[in-house]
Each structure stands twice: as C-alpha cells, then as structure tokens.
Amino acid sequence: MAINLSSEKKSLFYFLSLYVFLTFIILILDSYMYYKFEKELMLNSHLPKLQDNAKSVIWRLRQMHESLLEDNFYPRYSTFKSAIYDADYVKIFSLLDGEAIDFKKILYKKGSYIYFIKEPELYYLGAKYVIIRIKDDQKWLVKVYKNIAVYGTLFLIFMAALGYYLVRLFLRPMKNSINLLNNFIKDTTHELNTPVSTILTNIETIKTDDERLKKKIGRIAIAARTISNIYEDLTYLLLSDKIPSKIERIDMKELLRQRVDYFKALAESKKIDIKLNLHPSYLRADKKKITRVIDNLLSNAIKYNRIKGTIEISSFKGGFSIKDSGIGIEEDRIKEIFKRYKRLSQSEGGFGIGLNIVYMIAKEFGLKIDIDSKKDRYTKVTIRWEK
C-alpha cells in the first residue's frame, strides 16, 4: 500500500517489546524486594531461638571461665554449631569448619546456613564474639520462587495484554488517518489513469511539421509519461498484495527495447544518448511487475543523469544491466537507497518509492540486485536471475 500498514505493526511490535522489557525489569526489582522481605522475615523468625542458643553457649563459657577443673570442654550441641572470637576478630575456638564470619552483621544468611553474632557482657575466656550457626531448611525459599514464578507470569501476561490494548487504542486515530489517506491516493490514482492515457493516445496521433509545435507536444508527452509512471508505481503499492502474479516467459531483449522507446522523449529532453547492447535473455515472472523494475531503473538513470550524458543498456543470459553517467551514489548510502521514501538527491523530484518497488519485486521473484557506483561518475544496476 502507498502508506504501508506494516509500519504500524512494526511500531506496535517495537513498543510492546520495550513495554514488556520494562515490565520485566519492574518484575525483577519487585521479585528481589519480595525475596529480601521474606528473607528478613525468616531471619527474624529464627532470632529468638538463636538468642537462646547464644545464651546457652555464654552460660557454658562462664562456667568454664570460673571453673578450675581440668575436664572443662567446649560445649557442643546437636541443633547448632558455634565459635568464639576475640576483640581483634581472631578465632579462639570454632566448630564452623574455618568459615569466614561477617562481623559487620548481627544476623545474616550465607549459603544454606544462618549466622547470629552475640557479644557477651564479659569476655569469658577472652571471647568478645559468640557466633551461632544453624541450618536453613530453605522451605521459605522454595515458597518464594514458586510465588515469583506464578504471580510473575500472571503479572507479565496482564501487563502485556494491557499494553497491547493501550497501543491499539492510541494507534487507532493514526490507523484511521492512514486508511483515509490510502483511500484518497487510491481514488486519485484511479482518476488520473483515464486522462493520462487519453493524452498519451492523442499525442501519438498528432502529425505536424511545425518544429515549435513538435517541441510543445514533446514536452506534453514527457509530462504525461512521468505522471503515468508515478501512477503505475502508486497502483503497484496499492494493489501488489491483492493481485496475484501472472507468471509467463518474458523476452527481456524485446521488453527492454519497448521501455527504451517509451522513455525516449524523456531522454531526448536532456540530450541523453541511449546505447543498446541487447542479447537474447528470458525470465519467467510477471511481465507487468518486471516492467515496473525496468521503468524505475530507466527513470532514475535519466533523472539523475547529466545533460548530454549516456545510458548503456545490456541484456545477457540470466540478467540485464542499466548504466548511466550521472551523479553516482556515495558508497555508504548504497545500502539505504532501497528504503521507501529514500531519495538519491533532494534536488530532484520524486517520492522515493521507485527503488523500493524494484527491491520488492526482485525479492518476490528471487532476483539479485548488484549496484556499482562512483560518486559524480556513474551508476550501474545489474539484475540477475538463475539461468
């Protein structure tokens, strides 16, 4: 279509992708905060038991400190393990298998264990810190992961559906405007066809020896053919997805010769010399669509050529080429010229749809496009297909 609704779908896709991505980031942050909250809740739920365990160890340390008996031994418990450190964080005795202790925290979780640090009122046996470690059964963690998975998935689905609804709602006015503009273009191009065809038909019937009148008629013919070419391009964009291709064996040598005759007056207006080097060449495709390819390449070769320039057209087995002596294309812009509404030069007229149509048709029939160009020297476009 002249204003392609696929651009709306692309915009919708990009917006939803960004929307879902941001939603996912929010979900991650919320999940982390939920995890932190549940972790703190779990640690605080163990705090009373840890404090009791620490009191038991401190009571035993006090007994050992005050006793002179030789059978004193460090307390061991089946439900937890402990260690004692001095004021310089040097280990006095430990049942914790040499694990590093974070003395900046009082209560924390590390791996599958929970640690609690208690400072006795007096330094029994030189111990300033009593560390208690218990095993974390991690049931709370399984619950957290399950809740995040379930509610996170529901949240993503809800936000994606909401985003899609909002985007459709916001894009509805633009879609209506695009449809209105497309209908306007469709109606306009339809109305253009009859008068342009009438002008071209009647010009061909006019015979005169008056050179001034011939020039005027020639200019009218050029303008009419230019409008006709624009009409064909717009018609293709409007109806390309609605009219099936009619595949036939095309004599490319003959078709190229016909299209050169069609553009002859336009080329003569810039005193451009067209040189033909045509050899037998055949292609199975839709003739009308291949005609659009040739017409747009020829039109550009004339439009962007210099006064008294040249155009060399060749056909060969498995392809054809059109080379002009015009303004050329900068190397870094060659990849961009097939984009819709991209024009080679702002100084020339046109809508920037011709080469996009060439690209679309080439893609449909598996044609390969090669462009060789030098700035301010030439541009050569070669179309190839399987022989």
C-alpha positions as a Markdown table, in Angstrom:
| # | Residue | x | y | z |
|---|---|---|---|---|
| 1 | Met | 0.0 | 0.0 | 0.0 |
| 2 | Ala | 1.1 | 3.6 | -0.6 |
| 3 | Ile | 1.1 | 4.1 | 3.2 |
| 4 | Asn | 2.0 | 0.7 | 4.4 |
| 5 | Leu | 0.1 | -0.5 | 7.4 |
| 6 | Ser | 3.0 | -2.9 | 8.2 |
| 7 | Ser | 4.8 | 0.1 | 9.6 |
| 8 | Glu | 2.0 | 0.3 | 12.2 |
| 9 | Lys | 2.6 | -3.3 | 13.1 |
| 10 | Lys | 6.3 | -2.7 | 13.4 |
| 11 | Ser | 5.7 | 0.3 | 15.7 |
| 12 | Leu | 3.3 | -1.8 | 17.7 |
| 13 | Phe | 5.8 | -4.6 | 18.0 |
| 14 | Tyr | 8.7 | -2.3 | 19.0 |
| 15 | Phe | 6.6 | -0.5 | 21.6 |
| 16 | Leu | 5.3 | -3.8 | 23.1 |
| 17 | Ser | 8.8 | -5.2 | 23.2 |
| 18 | Leu | 10.0 | -2.1 | 25.1 |
| 19 | Tyr | 6.9 | -2.2 | 27.3 |
| 20 | Val | 7.4 | -5.9 | 28.1 |
| 21 | Phe | 11.1 | -5.3 | 28.7 |
| 22 | Leu | 10.4 | -2.5 | 31.2 |
| 23 | Thr | 7.7 | -4.6 | 32.8 |
| 24 | Phe | 10.2 | -7.4 | 33.1 |
| 25 | Ile | 12.7 | -5.1 | 34.8 |
| 26 | Ile | 10.0 | -4.0 | 37.2 |
| 27 | Leu | 9.1 | -7.6 | 37.9 |
| 28 | Ile | 12.8 | -8.4 | 38.7 |
| 29 | Leu | 13.0 | -5.5 | 41.1 |
| 30 | Asp | 9.7 | -6.4 | 42.8 |
| 31 | Ser | 10.8 | -10.0 | 43.0 |
| 32 | Tyr | 14.1 | -9.0 | 44.6 |
| 33 | Met | 12.3 | -6.8 | 47.1 |
| 34 | Tyr | 9.9 | -9.6 | 47.8 |
| 35 | Tyr | 12.8 | -12.0 | 48.3 |
| 36 | Lys | 14.6 | -9.6 | 50.7 |
| 37 | Phe | 11.4 | -9.1 | 52.6 |
| 38 | Glu | 10.8 | -12.9 | 53.0 |
| 39 | Lys | 14.4 | -13.4 | 53.9 |
| 40 | Glu | 14.3 | -10.8 | 56.7 |
| 41 | Leu | 11.0 | -12.3 | 57.9 |
| 42 | Met | 12.6 | -15.7 | 58.0 |
| 43 | Leu | 15.7 | -14.5 | 59.8 |
| 44 | Asn | 13.6 | -12.6 | 62.4 |
| 45 | Ser | 11.5 | -15.7 | 63.0 |
| 46 | His | 14.7 | -17.6 | 63.9 |
| 47 | Leu | 16.1 | -14.8 | 66.1 |
| 48 | Pro | 14.5 | -15.9 | 69.5 |
| 49 | Lys | 15.9 | -19.5 | 69.1 |
| 50 | Leu | 19.3 | -18.1 | 68.1 |
| 51 | Gln | 19.4 | -15.9 | 71.1 |
| 52 | Asp | 18.6 | -18.8 | 73.4 |
| 53 | Asn | 21.4 | -20.8 | 71.8 |
| 54 | Ala | 23.8 | -18.0 | 72.3 |
| 55 | Lys | 22.8 | -17.7 | 76.0 |
| 56 | Ser | 23.5 | -21.5 | 76.4 |
| 57 | Val | 27.0 | -21.1 | 74.9 |
| 58 | Ile | 27.7 | -18.0 | 77.0 |
| 59 | Trp | 26.5 | -19.7 | 80.2 |
| 60 | Arg | 28.8 | -22.7 | 79.5 |
| 61 | Leu | 31.7 | -20.3 | 78.7 |
| 62 | Arg | 31.1 | -18.6 | 82.0 |
| 63 | Gln | 31.2 | -21.9 | 83.8 |
| 64 | Met | 34.5 | -22.8 | 82.1 |
| 65 | His | 35.9 | -19.4 | 82.8 |
| 66 | Glu | 35.1 | -19.6 | 86.5 |
| 67 | Ser | 36.0 | -23.3 | 86.9 |
| 68 | Leu | 39.4 | -24.6 | 87.6 |
| 69 | Leu | 38.5 | -28.2 | 86.7 |
| 70 | Glu | 40.7 | -30.0 | 84.2 |
| 71 | Asp | 37.8 | -31.7 | 82.4 |
| 72 | Asn | 36.4 | -28.4 | 81.0 |
| 73 | Phe | 35.5 | -28.8 | 77.4 |
| 74 | Tyr | 33.9 | -26.5 | 74.7 |
| 75 | Pro | 30.2 | -27.0 | 74.5 |
| 76 | Arg | 28.7 | -28.9 | 71.6 |
| 77 | Tyr | 25.0 | -29.1 | 70.7 |
| 78 | Ser | 23.2 | -31.2 | 68.2 |
| 79 | Thr | 20.9 | -28.4 | 66.9 |
| 80 | Phe | 23.5 | -25.8 | 66.2 |
| 81 | Lys | 27.2 | -25.1 | 66.0 |
| 82 | Ser | 29.2 | -22.2 | 67.5 |
| 83 | Ala | 32.5 | -20.4 | 67.6 |
| 84 | Ile | 34.2 | -17.7 | 69.7 |
| 85 | Tyr | 36.4 | -14.8 | 68.6 |
| 86 | Asp | 38.4 | -12.2 | 70.5 |
| 87 | Ala | 38.1 | -8.4 | 70.1 |
| 88 | Asp | 40.6 | -8.5 | 67.2 |
| 89 | Tyr | 38.4 | -11.0 | 65.3 |
| 90 | Val | 40.9 | -13.7 | 65.9 |
| 91 | Lys | 39.4 | -17.2 | 66.3 |
| 92 | Ile | 39.7 | -18.7 | 69.8 |
| 93 | Phe | 37.8 | -21.8 | 69.1 |
| 94 | Ser | 35.4 | -22.9 | 66.4 |
| 95 | Leu | 33.2 | -25.7 | 65.3 |
| 96 | Leu | 32.4 | -23.9 | 62.0 |
| 97 | Asp | 35.0 | -25.6 | 59.7 |
| 98 | Gly | 37.0 | -22.4 | 59.3 |
| 99 | Glu | 34.2 | -20.4 | 57.6 |
| 100 | Ala | 34.7 | -16.7 | 57.2 |
| 101 | Ile | 32.5 | -14.6 | 59.5 |
| 102 | Asp | 31.0 | -11.3 | 58.6 |
| 103 | Phe | 31.3 | -9.2 | 61.8 |
| 104 | Lys | 29.6 | -6.2 | 60.2 |
| 105 | Lys | 26.2 | -8.0 | 60.6 |
| 106 | Ile | 24.5 | -9.4 | 63.7 |
| 107 | Leu | 22.1 | -11.7 | 61.8 |
| 108 | Tyr | 22.6 | -12.9 | 58.3 |
| 109 | Lys | 22.2 | -15.8 | 55.9 |
| 110 | Lys | 25.1 | -17.3 | 53.9 |
| 111 | Gly | 24.6 | -20.3 | 51.7 |
| 112 | Ser | 22.3 | -22.7 | 53.4 |
| 113 | Tyr | 23.2 | -21.5 | 56.9 |
| 114 | Ile | 22.0 | -18.8 | 59.3 |
| 115 | Tyr | 24.5 | -16.9 | 61.4 |
| 116 | Phe | 24.0 | -14.9 | 64.6 |
| 117 | Ile | 26.6 | -12.9 | 66.4 |
| 118 | Lys | 26.3 | -12.2 | 70.1 |
| 119 | Glu | 28.6 | -10.2 | 72.4 |
| 120 | Pro | 28.7 | -11.4 | 76.0 |
| 121 | Glu | 28.6 | -8.9 | 78.8 |
| 122 | Leu | 32.0 | -10.1 | 80.0 |
| 123 | Tyr | 34.9 | -11.6 | 78.0 |
| 124 | Tyr | 34.7 | -15.1 | 79.2 |
| 125 | Leu | 37.8 | -17.0 | 78.1 |
| 126 | Gly | 38.7 | -13.8 | 76.2 |
| 127 | Ala | 35.7 | -14.2 | 73.9 |
| 128 | Lys | 34.2 | -10.9 | 72.7 |
| 129 | Tyr | 32.0 | -12.5 | 70.0 |
| 130 | Val | 30.0 | -15.7 | 70.1 |
| 131 | Ile | 28.8 | -17.0 | 66.7 |
| 132 | Ile | 25.9 | -19.3 | 66.4 |
| 133 | Arg | 25.1 | -21.2 | 63.2 |
| 134 | Ile | 22.0 | -23.2 | 62.3 |
| 135 | Lys | 20.9 | -25.0 | 59.2 |
| 136 | Asp | 18.3 | -23.2 | 57.0 |
| 137 | Asp | 15.8 | -25.7 | 55.7 |
| 138 | Gln | 15.1 | -23.3 | 52.8 |
| 139 | Lys | 11.4 | -24.1 | 52.7 |
| 140 | Trp | 10.7 | -20.3 | 52.7 |
| 141 | Leu | 13.0 | -20.0 | 49.6 |
| 142 | Val | 11.0 | -22.7 | 47.7 |
| 143 | Lys | 7.8 | -20.8 | 48.5 |
| 144 | Val | 9.4 | -17.5 | 47.3 |
| 145 | Tyr | 10.5 | -19.0 | 44.0 |
| 146 | Lys | 7.1 | -20.6 | 43.4 |
| 147 | Asn | 5.2 | -17.3 | 44.2 |
| 148 | Ile | 7.5 | -15.3 | 41.9 |
| 149 | Ala | 7.1 | -17.8 | 39.1 |
| 150 | Val | 3.3 | -18.0 | 39.3 |
| 151 | Tyr | 2.5 | -14.4 | 40.1 |
| 152 | Gly | 5.3 | -13.0 | 37.9 |
| 153 | Thr | 3.9 | -14.9 | 34.9 |
| 154 | Leu | 0.4 | -13.6 | 35.6 |
| 155 | Phe | 1.8 | -10.1 | 36.0 |
| 156 | Leu | 3.6 | -10.3 | 32.7 |
| 157 | Ile | 0.6 | -11.6 | 30.8 |
| 158 | Phe | -1.6 | -8.9 | 32.4 |
| 159 | Met | 0.8 | -6.1 | 31.6 |
| 160 | Ala | 1.4 | -7.4 | 28.0 |
| 161 | Ala | -2.4 | -7.5 | 27.4 |
| 162 | Leu | -2.9 | -4.1 | 28.9 |
| 163 | Gly | 0.0 | -2.7 | 26.8 |
| 164 | Tyr | -1.4 | -4.2 | 23.6 |
| 165 | Tyr | -4.9 | -2.7 | 24.4 |
| 166 | Leu | -3.4 | 0.7 | 25.1 |
| 167 | Val | -1.3 | 0.7 | 22.0 |
| 168 | Arg | -4.2 | -0.3 | 19.8 |
| 169 | Leu | -6.3 | 2.4 | 21.4 |
| 170 | Phe | -3.6 | 5.1 | 20.9 |
| 171 | Leu | -2.9 | 4.0 | 17.3 |
| 172 | Arg | -6.5 | 3.8 | 16.2 |
| 173 | Pro | -6.6 | 7.5 | 15.1 |
| 174 | Met | -3.4 | 7.1 | 13.2 |
| 175 | Lys | -4.7 | 3.9 | 11.5 |
| 176 | Asn | -7.9 | 5.7 | 10.5 |
| 177 | Ser | -5.8 | 8.5 | 9.1 |
| 178 | Ile | -3.6 | 6.1 | 7.1 |
| 179 | Asn | -6.7 | 4.3 | 5.7 |
| 180 | Leu | -8.2 | 7.6 | 4.8 |
| 181 | Leu | -5.0 | 8.7 | 3.1 |
| 182 | Asn | -4.7 | 5.4 | 1.3 |
| 183 | Asn | -8.3 | 5.6 | 0.0 |
| 184 | Phe | -7.6 | 9.2 | -1.1 |
| 185 | Ile | -4.5 | 8.0 | -3.0 |
| 186 | Lys | -6.4 | 5.1 | -4.5 |
| 187 | Asp | -9.2 | 7.3 | -5.7 |
| 188 | Thr | -6.8 | 9.9 | -7.0 |
| 189 | Thr | -4.6 | 7.5 | -9.0 |
| 190 | His | -7.8 | 5.9 | -10.4 |
| 191 | Glu | -9.0 | 9.3 | -11.7 |
| 192 | Leu | -5.5 | 10.1 | -13.1 |
| 193 | Asn | -5.4 | 7.0 | -15.3 |
| 194 | Thr | -8.1 | 7.9 | -17.8 |
| 195 | Pro | -6.9 | 11.5 | -18.6 |
| 196 | Val | -3.2 | 10.5 | -18.8 |
| 197 | Ser | -4.0 | 7.6 | -21.1 |
| 198 | Thr | -6.1 | 9.9 | -23.3 |
| 199 | Ile | -3.3 | 12.4 | -23.5 |
| 200 | Leu | -0.7 | 9.8 | -24.5 |
| 201 | Thr | -3.0 | 8.2 | -27.1 |
| 202 | Asn | -3.9 | 11.5 | -28.7 |
| 203 | Ile | -0.3 | 12.8 | -28.7 |
| 204 | Glu | 0.7 | 9.8 | -30.8 |
| 205 | Thr | -1.9 | 10.6 | -33.4 |
| 206 | Ile | -0.8 | 14.2 | -33.9 |
| 207 | Lys | 1.2 | 14.8 | -37.0 |
| 208 | Thr | 2.8 | 18.2 | -37.7 |
| 209 | Asp | 5.8 | 19.7 | -39.5 |
| 210 | Asp | 5.8 | 22.7 | -37.2 |
| 211 | Glu | 9.1 | 22.3 | -35.1 |
| 212 | Arg | 7.8 | 24.6 | -32.4 |
| 213 | Leu | 4.6 | 22.7 | -32.1 |
| 214 | Lys | 6.6 | 19.4 | -32.0 |
| 215 | Lys | 8.6 | 20.6 | -29.1 |
| 216 | Lys | 5.5 | 21.6 | -27.2 |
| 217 | Ile | 3.9 | 18.2 | -27.9 |
| 218 | Gly | 7.1 | 16.5 | -26.9 |
| 219 | Arg | 7.1 | 18.3 | -23.5 |
| 220 | Ile | 3.4 | 17.3 | -23.0 |
| 221 | Ala | 4.3 | 13.7 | -23.8 |
| 222 | Ile | 7.2 | 13.8 | -21.3 |
| 223 | Ala | 5.0 | 15.2 | -18.6 |
| 224 | Ala | 2.2 | 12.7 | -19.3 |
| 225 | Arg | 4.6 | 9.7 | -19.3 |
| 226 | Thr | 6.1 | 11.0 | -16.0 |
| 227 | Ile | 2.6 | 11.1 | -14.5 |
| 228 | Ser | 1.8 | 7.7 | -16.0 |
| 229 | Asn | 5.0 | 6.2 | -14.4 |
| 230 | Ile | 4.0 | 7.6 | -11.0 |
| 231 | Tyr | 0.5 | 6.3 | -11.4 |
| 232 | Glu | 1.9 | 2.8 | -12.2 |
| 233 | Asp | 4.1 | 2.9 | -9.1 |
| 234 | Leu | 1.3 | 4.0 | -6.8 |
| 235 | Thr | -1.0 | 1.4 | -8.3 |
| 236 | Tyr | 1.6 | -1.3 | -7.6 |
| 237 | Leu | 1.9 | -0.2 | -4.0 |
| 238 | Leu | -1.8 | -0.1 | -3.5 |
| 239 | Leu | -2.6 | -3.5 | -5.2 |
| 240 | Ser | 0.5 | -5.6 | -5.0 |
| 241 | Asp | -0.8 | -7.6 | -2.1 |
| 242 | Lys | -4.2 | -8.1 | -3.7 |
| 243 | Ile | -3.4 | -9.1 | -7.3 |
| 244 | Pro | -1.7 | -12.5 | -7.8 |
| 245 | Ser | 1.3 | -12.6 | -10.1 |
| 246 | Lys | 0.8 | -13.9 | -13.6 |
| 247 | Ile | 3.9 | -15.9 | -14.4 |
| 248 | Glu | 5.0 | -16.1 | -18.1 |
| 249 | Arg | 8.1 | -16.4 | -20.2 |
| 250 | Ile | 9.3 | -12.8 | -20.8 |
| 251 | Asp | 11.6 | -11.9 | -23.7 |
| 252 | Met | 13.8 | -9.4 | -21.8 |
| 253 | Lys | 15.5 | -8.2 | -25.0 |
| 254 | Glu | 12.2 | -7.1 | -26.5 |
| 255 | Leu | 10.8 | -5.7 | -23.3 |
| 256 | Leu | 13.9 | -3.5 | -22.7 |
| 257 | Arg | 13.7 | -2.2 | -26.3 |
| 258 | Gln | 10.0 | -1.3 | -25.7 |
| 259 | Arg | 10.6 | 0.5 | -22.5 |
| 260 | Val | 13.5 | 2.5 | -24.0 |
| 261 | Asp | 11.1 | 3.6 | -26.8 |
| 262 | Tyr | 8.6 | 4.6 | -24.1 |
| 263 | Phe | 11.2 | 6.8 | -22.3 |
| 264 | Lys | 12.8 | 8.1 | -25.5 |
| 265 | Ala | 11.2 | 11.5 | -25.4 |
| 266 | Leu | 12.2 | 12.0 | -21.7 |
| 267 | Ala | 15.9 | 11.0 | -22.5 |
| 268 | Glu | 15.9 | 13.4 | -25.5 |
| 269 | Ser | 14.8 | 16.3 | -23.3 |
| 270 | Lys | 18.2 | 16.0 | -21.6 |
| 271 | Lys | 20.0 | 15.1 | -24.8 |
| 272 | Ile | 20.9 | 11.7 | -23.3 |
| 273 | Asp | 22.3 | 9.1 | -25.7 |
| 274 | Ile | 21.0 | 5.6 | -25.0 |
| 275 | Lys | 23.2 | 2.8 | -26.2 |
| 276 | Leu | 21.8 | -0.7 | -26.5 |
| 277 | Asn | 23.7 | -3.9 | -26.4 |
| 278 | Leu | 20.9 | -6.5 | -26.2 |
| 279 | His | 21.3 | -10.2 | -26.5 |
| 280 | Pro | 18.7 | -12.9 | -26.0 |
| 281 | Ser | 17.5 | -13.2 | -22.4 |
| 282 | Tyr | 14.5 | -14.8 | -20.9 |
| 283 | Leu | 12.9 | -14.6 | -17.5 |
| 284 | Arg | 9.8 | -16.4 | -16.0 |
| 285 | Ala | 7.9 | -13.8 | -13.9 |
| 286 | Asp | 5.0 | -11.3 | -14.0 |
| 287 | Lys | 5.6 | -9.1 | -17.1 |
| 288 | Lys | 3.8 | -6.1 | -15.5 |
| 289 | Lys | 6.0 | -6.2 | -12.4 |
| 290 | Ile | 9.2 | -6.7 | -14.4 |
| 291 | Thr | 8.1 | -3.7 | -16.5 |
| 292 | Arg | 7.9 | -1.7 | -13.2 |
| 293 | Val | 11.5 | -2.7 | -12.4 |
| 294 | Ile | 12.8 | -1.6 | -15.8 |
| 295 | Asp | 10.8 | 1.6 | -15.8 |
| 296 | Asn | 12.0 | 2.7 | -12.4 |
| 297 | Leu | 15.6 | 1.9 | -13.3 |
| 298 | Leu | 15.4 | 3.8 | -16.6 |
| 299 | Ser | 13.6 | 6.7 | -15.0 |
| 300 | Asn | 16.3 | 7.1 | -12.3 |
| 301 | Ala | 19.0 | 6.7 | -15.0 |
| 302 | Ile | 17.5 | 9.7 | -16.8 |
| 303 | Lys | 16.6 | 11.7 | -13.8 |
| 304 | Tyr | 20.0 | 11.6 | -12.1 |
| 305 | Asn | 22.0 | 11.8 | -15.3 |
| 306 | Arg | 23.7 | 14.9 | -16.6 |
| 307 | Ile | 22.8 | 16.9 | -19.7 |
| 308 | Lys | 24.2 | 15.2 | -22.8 |
| 309 | Gly | 25.0 | 12.1 | -20.7 |
| 310 | Thr | 24.8 | 8.4 | -21.7 |
| 311 | Ile | 22.9 | 5.4 | -20.7 |
| 312 | Glu | 24.2 | 1.9 | -21.6 |
| 313 | Ile | 21.6 | -0.9 | -21.5 |
| 314 | Ser | 22.7 | -4.5 | -21.9 |
| 315 | Ser | 20.9 | -7.8 | -21.7 |
| 316 | Phe | 22.6 | -11.2 | -21.4 |
| 317 | Lys | 21.6 | -14.7 | -20.5 |
| 318 | Gly | 20.4 | -14.6 | -16.9 |
| 319 | Gly | 20.3 | -10.8 | -16.5 |
| 320 | Phe | 20.4 | -7.2 | -17.7 |
| 321 | Ser | 22.1 | -4.0 | -16.7 |
| 322 | Ile | 21.5 | -0.3 | -16.9 |
| 323 | Lys | 24.4 | 2.1 | -16.5 |
| 324 | Asp | 24.2 | 5.9 | -16.5 |
| 325 | Ser | 26.8 | 8.7 | -16.5 |
| 326 | Gly | 25.1 | 10.6 | -13.7 |
| 327 | Ile | 25.7 | 11.8 | -10.2 |
| 328 | Gly | 26.5 | 8.4 | -8.8 |
| 329 | Ile | 25.9 | 7.2 | -5.2 |
| 330 | Glu | 28.2 | 7.5 | -2.2 |
| 331 | Glu | 29.4 | 4.1 | -1.1 |
| 332 | Asp | 27.9 | 4.4 | 2.4 |
| 333 | Arg | 24.5 | 5.3 | 1.0 |
| 334 | Ile | 24.1 | 2.3 | -1.4 |
| 335 | Lys | 22.6 | 0.1 | 1.2 |
| 336 | Glu | 19.9 | 2.8 | 2.0 |
| 337 | Ile | 18.6 | 3.5 | -1.5 |
| 338 | Phe | 16.1 | 0.7 | -1.5 |
| 339 | Lys | 14.3 | 2.1 | 1.6 |
| 340 | Arg | 10.9 | 3.6 | 0.9 |
| 341 | Tyr | 10.8 | 7.4 | 0.6 |
| 342 | Lys | 14.6 | 7.5 | 0.4 |
| 343 | Arg | 15.7 | 9.8 | -2.5 |
| 344 | Leu | 19.2 | 9.8 | -4.1 |
| 345 | Ser | 19.2 | 13.6 | -4.3 |
| 346 | Gln | 17.0 | 16.3 | -2.7 |
| 347 | Ser | 17.4 | 18.4 | -5.8 |
| 348 | Glu | 15.4 | 16.0 | -8.0 |
| 349 | Gly | 11.7 | 15.4 | -7.7 |
| 350 | Gly | 10.0 | 12.1 | -6.9 |
| 351 | Phe | 8.6 | 10.3 | -3.9 |
| 352 | Gly | 11.5 | 7.9 | -3.2 |
| 353 | Ile | 9.4 | 4.8 | -3.9 |
| 354 | Gly | 10.8 | 3.6 | -7.2 |
| 355 | Leu | 13.8 | 1.7 | -6.0 |
| 356 | Asn | 11.8 | 0.3 | -3.1 |
| 357 | Ile | 9.4 | -1.2 | -5.7 |
| 358 | Val | 12.4 | -2.6 | -7.5 |
| 359 | Tyr | 13.6 | -4.2 | -4.3 |
| 360 | Met | 10.1 | -5.7 | -3.5 |
| 361 | Ile | 9.7 | -7.2 | -7.0 |
| 362 | Ala | 13.2 | -8.5 | -7.0 |
| 363 | Lys | 12.6 | -10.2 | -3.7 |
| 364 | Glu | 9.4 | -11.7 | -4.9 |
| 365 | Phe | 10.9 | -13.4 | -7.9 |
| 366 | Gly | 14.3 | -14.2 | -6.4 |
| 367 | Leu | 16.2 | -11.6 | -8.5 |
| 368 | Lys | 19.7 | -10.4 | -7.4 |
| 369 | Ile | 20.5 | -6.7 | -7.5 |
| 370 | Asp | 24.1 | -5.6 | -7.9 |
| 371 | Ile | 25.0 | -1.9 | -7.7 |
| 372 | Asp | 28.3 | -0.5 | -8.9 |
| 373 | Ser | 28.6 | 3.3 | -8.5 |
| 374 | Lys | 31.2 | 6.1 | -8.2 |
| 375 | Lys | 30.3 | 9.5 | -6.9 |
| 376 | Asp | 29.9 | 12.1 | -9.8 |
| 377 | Arg | 30.9 | 9.4 | -12.4 |
| 378 | Tyr | 28.4 | 6.6 | -12.9 |
| 379 | Thr | 25.9 | 4.2 | -11.5 |
| 380 | Lys | 25.4 | 0.7 | -12.9 |
| 381 | Val | 22.5 | -1.5 | -11.7 |
| 382 | Thr | 22.6 | -5.2 | -12.7 |
| 383 | Ile | 19.7 | -7.6 | -12.2 |
| 384 | Arg | 20.5 | -11.3 | -12.3 |
| 385 | Trp | 18.5 | -14.5 | -12.0 |
| 386 | Glu | 19.1 | -18.2 | -12.3 |
| 387 | Lys | 19.8 | -19.1 | -15.9 |
